[in-house]
Amino acid sequence: MPETVDSDRMVTLWITEYMLNTAGYAYQNAGFLQYNLTNDDIPDQIPIKMTTDFFKYFVPNLYKTYPDKDLTLWLYVTKPVTFDVNEAGVSGRAEGTITWLVHVNDTLVPAFTLDAQLDLCVNLSVQLGSKSEVYLDLTTVEPYIQLKSSNIGNFSVSSLQTFIKFSRALIVPFVNTLVKNGIPLPAFDYVSFTGFDFTLGKGYIQIHTDIKYVPDKRVSTEREYYSPADGVYPDLITVEPHIQLKSSQIGNFSIDSLQSFLKFSRGFIKSFVNKKVKHGIPLPSIDHVSFSGFDFHLEDGYIQIHSDIRYDPNDTMVAEREHHTLFEDNFECKITKEDSWKDTDDVITAFSEDIFE
């Protein structure tokens, strides 16, 4: 780690890779990193059912052995989750098993077990004050599986691997819900924190902030997010696709199933579009001025970005990328109010033979 801190902020908090890996070790050994996934965990609007009938295209042996039965998936992390911190960001790896349990006469019968590995990309956020925690929010995941053992005969997991990769957009919010609690940090009563900057290096994270003593209040900041790129960019957060047939060289046909498929694939559309439009909207360059602490104010037709500045005649600087965070309580995206999963109950069944076989 560097011996000095390159920041004009009043306080710098250090979080090391060792601390994150120690937290991963503690959570795994305490038994927190295991979960029984059932139908109750799948929102009604998502067309995935924890039944052998639903997975008959991906694991035919399962349905042949146990037709029309409910399933429970026992997710168990067998090794501590490890993290790697460098200038580019924070990544991690989780290894474990997924045991497929079939409901037979009020008994859970193991059908097969998969070895699983998840390569993770995570974003960092922090809350400081009377409640202090650092959060690691999963942004992308790359799953890999292989068959460990089976009571229904040997079979290829290639179709199931494809299905799991196809479902990554659903895995990310599910995992973030399970690990929504942050890693505790020392509490700071009667201290107000304002303006956050993040510096990432090999094996460490620096969080720079200013403080003010508030003797009569116990306060905590909102969660502040690290962003690894420079500039200000509009990021797509959700999309509602609508299509209609314009012309065809193969005859007229209904596009209802294709419409359902595109709705099911919204998570991939969002990621694809954000990668394609990764360049921001140019703003006037402001050399020799340092910006710190950003606040956003949105009204009908305009956005205000508030910041503090400091003149530095000897340096040309660019601020870290700052995000305007919309909290769930006041989030409004002006698209159709209808259920975006409507009419998608059979989307996997309709496309499974074409996509996964």
N, C-alpha and C positions, 0 to 999 in steps of 0.2 A: 504494500500500500504506500501511497505517497506520503512524505513526511510533512508536507504543507497543504493548505487548503486554498484553492484559487477561487475565492468568493468574497464579496463585500458584505455578505449577510452577517448578522450578529451571532448566529449559532449555526453549527454544522453537526448533524447527527449522522453517525456512521452505522451502516448495516453491512455486515460481511457475508460472503458466501457461506462461511462456516456457520454463521447463525441460522441461515435458511436451512442448511442441511441438518443442523442439530434439531430444528423444529420438525423437519420431515422424519427424522429418526424418532423423536418423542411421540409424534402423532401415530406413527406406525406401531410402535411398541405398546402404546396405550390402547390399541385396538380401535382407534377412530376411523381408520381407513378401510372399512369394510361395510357392505351394504347389501340388503336383500331387495332386488328390483322386482316389483310386481305390477300388475295392471293398475293398481291404485296410484302408481307414480307416473303413469302416462296420461297427460291431459286428454280429455274427451275429443278435442278438435284435431288431435294428431292421429293419422291413420296407421298406427302401429299397435298391434294387440299382442299381449304376452300369452299366446296360445300356440299349440303345436300346429294347428290349422294355418295360422298366419305364416309360420316359418317352413311350411312343407316344400316350398320351392327352393329354399336355401339348404335345408337339411332333410332330404326326403326320408332318410332312415328314421328320423325322429317321429314323423307323422305315421309312418308305417307301423312303428312299434307302439306308439301311444296316440292314436287318433283322437282329435277333439278334446284335448286336455289343456288345462291352464298350466302356465309356466311361472317359475320364480328363478331369477338369476342371482346367484350369490357372487358378488364382486368382492374380491379380497386382495389387498395389496400385500405381497409377500416380502418385499424389500422396502427399506426407507426410500421415499421420493428424494431424488438428488437434483440440485440446481447448479447451473453454471451462469456466472455473471461476467459480462465483459462490456466493452464500449458499445456493442451493437444492441444489447438488451439482456433479457433474462430468459433462459430456457431451462427445461427440466426433463426428467424421465421418470416414469412410474412403471413398475413391473408387478404383475400379479396373475391371478387366475380368475376365470369365469366358469363357475359350475352351473350347468343347466339342470334344474330340478323340476320334475313333473309331478303334478298333483294327482295322486292315485289313492282313492278311498281315504281322504283326509291324511295322507302320508306323502311326504316329499321324497321322491325316488330319483337318485342321481342318474342322468342319462349320459352326459359326457362332460368333460372339463377341458377348457382351453387355457393355454398359456397366452398371456397378453402383455404387450408392451405399448406404452403411450409416450410418444415424443411430444413435448409440450412447448408452446410459446406463451409467455405470460406477460402481463402488464403490471406495473407497480403503482400502488396508491398508498397514501399514508394519512392517518388522522392523529393529531396531537392535541393534548390538553388534559382535562380531567379524565378523559378516556383516550388512550394512546394505543394505536395498533398499526401494523403494516399489513397490507393486503396484496395477495398475488392473484390476479384475475386471469383466468385462462382465456386466451384469444384465439388460438388455433391448436388443433391436436392431430397427430398422425398415428392412427392405430395399426398395430400388427398383431396377428393371432396365429397360433398353430395348435393342432390337436395334441393334447397331453394324454388323455385316457378316454375310453368310450365303453359304455355298456350296451350300445346299440349297433356295434360293428364299426369297422373302419370306414371313413368317408373323407372326401376332399372338402377343405374349408374355404376354397377359392370363392364360391358364391357368397358365403357368409362374410368373408373378408371384404368383398365388394359392397355388400349391404352396409356393413359397419362404416366403411369409408364414405359411402353415400349419405350416411346419417350423421356425419361429423357436425353439421350445423345444429343438430339436436343435442349432441353430446356436450358441447361447450356450455350452454346455459344450464344443463342438468348438473354438470360437475361444479360449476360456480355456485349453484344453489346449495350443494352438499357442503362445500368448503367456504361458506360465506363469512365465517368468523375469521378475523385476522389473527396475526401473531402478536401477542401482547408486548407492549413497550412500557417503560417507566411512565407513570402518570405525572402530569405537571399541573397541579392545582394553582389557581390564581395567576396563571400566565396566559396571555393571548398571543397567538402566533399569526403572523401576516406575511403573505408572499412566500412562495415556495419555488426553489430551483433544485433540479436533480443533476447529479454528475455520476455517470457510471464508468467504472474502470475494471481492470482485471481483478475479479474477486471481491469487489466492494461496490457499495452504493453510498453516495453522499447526498444528504438532504439539507439544503441551506434555507434558512428562514430568519425572519426578524421577530423579536419578542417584545412584549410590553407587560409590565406587572400590573395586575388588576386585583387589588386586595379584597374586593367585596364580591367577586364572582368566581365561579368555577365554570370554565368555558372549554369547549372543544371545537376544533375547526371542522369544516366539512371535509370530506375525503378529497385530497389533492392527488392528481394523476400525473405520472411521468409519461412523456411522449418523446420517442427517440429521434424524430426528424425536426428539421428547421423550417420555420415559416408558419403560415396559417392556411388551412385547407378545409374545403367542405367535404365531409365524409358521408357517404350513403349509409344510413342506419337501417332502413327497411325499404322494401319495394313491393308493389302490388302489380303483377303483370296481367295484361288483358290482350288477347289476340283474336283475330278473325281471319278467315281465309280470303286472300286477295285474288290469287290465281292458282291454277293447278294443271299440270300436264299428265296427271294420273287419275283424273276424274274427280268428281265432287265427293266430299266426305265430311263427317262431323269432326270438329276439333275439340270436343269436350274433354276427352281423355288427355290430349296434349295440354290443354289449359290446366287441368288438374296436376299434371306432371310439372309444369312450370311453377305453379304455386308451391308444390312440394319442394322445389329446388331453389326457393328464394334465398336461402342462406348462401348458396354457391353463387347466385347471381350478384348478390351484394359484394362478396369478396372479389369476384371477377371485375365488377365495375370499379371498385375502389383501387384495384391494381392498375387498371387502364387509365384512370384519371388521377394518378398519384401526384401530378404536378399541380401546384396551387395557382390561384389567381394572382397575377403580379400586382404588387403595391409599390408605391414610391420607396426607393432605397434611402435609408437614413444612416449614413456613415458616422462613426465616432460618437454614437449615442447608445448607451446601455439601457435596455428596458427590463423592468422587474415588477412582478406582481400584476396579473391580468384579471380584470373583471369584465363580464359580458352583460349587455343589456339589449334585449330584443323587443322590438315593437313592430306594429304593422308597417311593413315596407322598408325597415332599416335595422341595422345592427350597430351598436356602439361597443367599442373595445376601449376600456379604461386601463391605463398603465402609468407607472412612475418611470422617470427617465433620469439619466446622469450623463453629462457630457464628458467624453474622454478623447482628447485631441490626438492621442498617440495610438489609437487602436480602432480597428473596424470590426464590429461585433454583430452577431445575429443571436436573437433570443432562442431558447428552447421552444419547441412547438407547444402551445397552450391549447387546451380543449375547453370548449363550453359544454358543461355537463348538464344534461336534462335529467332530473330526477323523476321517478315513476309518478309521483304525486302530481306533478305539473306538466307531464309530457303530453304533447298533442301533435300528432302527425296527420295532416289533412289529406287522408286517402279514404277509400271506402270504409264505412263503419261495419260492413258485413263481416262475418266470420271468414277470415282468409283461408281457412281449411275446409270450407264448405264444399260438398260434393267430391271429397277426396278419399272417402272411406275405402275404395277399392283400387287406389292408385298403385300400390305395390303389386297387388295381384295382377292388375292390367298390364303392367310393364315388366314383371319379373321374368317371364319367359324370354322376352326380347333382350333385356338388359343383362340378366344374371346367368343365363345359360349359354 
